[in-house]
Amino acid sequence: MMRRALAAALTLAATAALGGAPEAGLTKPKSVVVRGQVTDTDGNGVAGVPVRVLATRRVAKFLTVESRPAEAELISTLTGPQGFYEMEVPKRRDFDFYFLRFYDPVRFDAVRFAIPADVEITGGIAKRRPVVADMTLESSAEWDAVQRLVNLYGAESARGKIVRQLGVPDRTERGMVAGVERETWWFESVGVAYVIEDGRVVEKKTFEKDDGSGSLARQ
């Protein structure tokens, strides 16, 4: 009896010296840190970029935002002032594949940047190891044209603000009303038109958007 008690005491002492119960060191973490930086092509950090972790149970190619919807969004964040982000992503038994998406339809500046492809991070999540995933955002196809129009009209003008927010109009109409030039700028992909007179917006029209006119994917 004394020998058993002594053996138990020695075992407890050894365990304490090693930092806890024997099984504690073998416990797998329930979450994985995912971090990185989002930059532009000049290497400058981009603030306010949405970063989302998507998960699915089946093999899926989340390589573009036009792929089928994700089965779950586990967590999301925005990049900080220098473009850095960090999230603690839960490792879930009910999902097998994990992807990073640097886009959402509300907070991503799709006028300035092209929508990037998704990044698969399944390996790091499965092994429960920290994941570092940087992203370089390319300029959108119409960014040069947007800049020219903003420079032409002025960044603080009504036209300049509209272009910076929505991009180049899908089409424009011009005419004279009571001797004053009137323009209508149509943005069919978002279902809005602006009527502009003498540099001022005098009317905003809304209509059913045309999803076939180049609108962004909504996932």
N, C-alpha and C positions, 0 to 999 in steps of 0.2 A: 504494500500500500504506500509506504514511504517512498519507494523507488518510483512508482507511477506519479506521485505528486511532484517529486523532484524533476522527473522527465518533462512533465507538463510545464513546470515553472521555467525550465531551461528553454523549452520551445517558445513560450510566450516572450521570454527575454530576447531570444534571437529574432523573433518576428518584429518586436518593437525596435530593435536596432536597425532592422532593414526598412523601417518606415511604415509598418502597418500589417494588416492581415495578409496571409499568403496570396489570397485571390485578388487583393486590391491591385497588385502590380500587373495582373493579367486582364483586368477589366478594360474592354475596348471603349474608346470615347464615343459618345452618342452624337457628336457633331464635329464638323471639320471647318477650319478657318479657310475662307477663300478671300484672297486679296489681290490687288493689282493697281495699275494706273492706266487711265485713258488719256491719250495724247492726240494732237493733230499731226499732220505730216511734217510740220516744222519742229516737232518734239515738245510743243507746249502742252501742259496739262489742261484738260477741258473739264470745267466744273459743271455740275448739274446734269450729268448724263445718267439716265436710269440704268441700273444693273439688276437683272432678275435671274433667279435660279429656277429653272423649269425641270420637271421630272415626269417620267413616263414608265409604265410597266412593260411596254413592248419595244422592240427595236424600232426606232424612228429616226428619220433624217431631219433633224432640226438645223439644217444648214442655211436656210433662208427663212425670213419671216413669213413667206408665202406657204410654208409647209402646214400640215394640219395642226389644229390647236393642241397645246400641251395639255396633259391630263391634270397637272397641278402646278401652281406657282408656289414654291416653298417659302421664298423670302425675296425682298427687293430692297434696294437702297439707291442713293444718288452719290455721284462722285463729289469729293470735296473741292476746295479752292484750287488745289494743284492737280486735280484729276485722280486722286487716290480714292480707293474704296476698300472696305473690309466688311465681311459678313461671316457669321457663324451659321453654317448650313447643317441642318439635322440630317443624319443618316437614317433613312426610313426603310424598314423591311418590305414595305408594300410598293417600293419603286426600285427599278433596276438601272435606269439610265438618267443621267443628269446633264443639263446644258446651261451655259451662261448666255443670256440675251441682253445685248447692250442697246435696247430699244423698247419704247412703248409709244403708243399713238398720241399721247398727251404731252409728255415731257421731253421727248427727243426733238432736237432741232433739225428736222429733215430738210429745211431750206438750206441750211449751212452744210450739212454732212449727208453722205450716202449711208443708207442703213447697212450696218455690218452683218456679216454672217454669224450664226450662233457658234459657240465654242463648246465642245464636249468636255466635261470634267469628270466623267464616270470613273475613270481609273483612280484618281485621287480620292474621290469620295468613298469608293469601295475599299481602298486600302487605309482609309481614315488618316490620310496624311495632308498637311497643309497644301493648298493649291494656290499657285501664283499664275494669274492670267492677265496679261497686259493687252491692251487693244489700241490700235492706231486707226483713227477715223479719217476716211478719205473725203475730199470735198464732193458735194453733190454735183450731178451733171449740169445743173443750171446755175451753180454758184457764181460763175464769172458774169453771166447775164444779169443776175440779181445785183451784183456789185455795180455794174455799169448803170443800171436804172436808179439805184440808190444814190450814186454819185451825180447822176443827171438831175434828179428831182430834189435831192437833199435828204439826209437821214431823218430830219425832224418834220419833213413835209408829210401831208396825208398820203400821197402816192408812195413816198419812200418807206413809210411805216407799213403800208399794206404789202408792198413787195417783200419787205424783210420778214413779214409774218407768214405770208402765203406763197411767195415765190412769183415767178413770171405769170401773168394772166394767160389763161388758155386762149382767149380771144378778146379783142377790143372793138368797140363801135364808137365812131365819132360823128358829131353833127353840130348844127347851130340851133340854139333855142333863144329867141328874142335877142339875137345878136351876140349871144354868149356861147362860146364853145362848150360842148358837153361831151364827156367821154363816159362810156360804160365798160368797166373791166369785169370780165366773166371768169370765175374760177369754178369750172364745172365739176372738178374732182372733189370739191368740198361743198358745192351747192350754195354759192354766194356770189353776188354781183354788187359792185359799187358804182354809183352814178356820181361823177365828179364834175363840178363846175367851178371855174376860176380857182382851181387848186384845192377846192373844198369838197368833202363828201356831202352830197345833198340827199342821197337816198341809198339805203342798203336793202337789197332784195335777197330773199332766200328761196330756194327751190330744191327739188329732189336731185341729189348729186348723181353724177354719172360715174359709176365705179369702173367703167371701161376706159376712162380718159386719163389713166395714169395715177389714180389715187393710191395712197400708201396702204400697205397691209395693216389690218386693224388689230392683230393679235398683240 
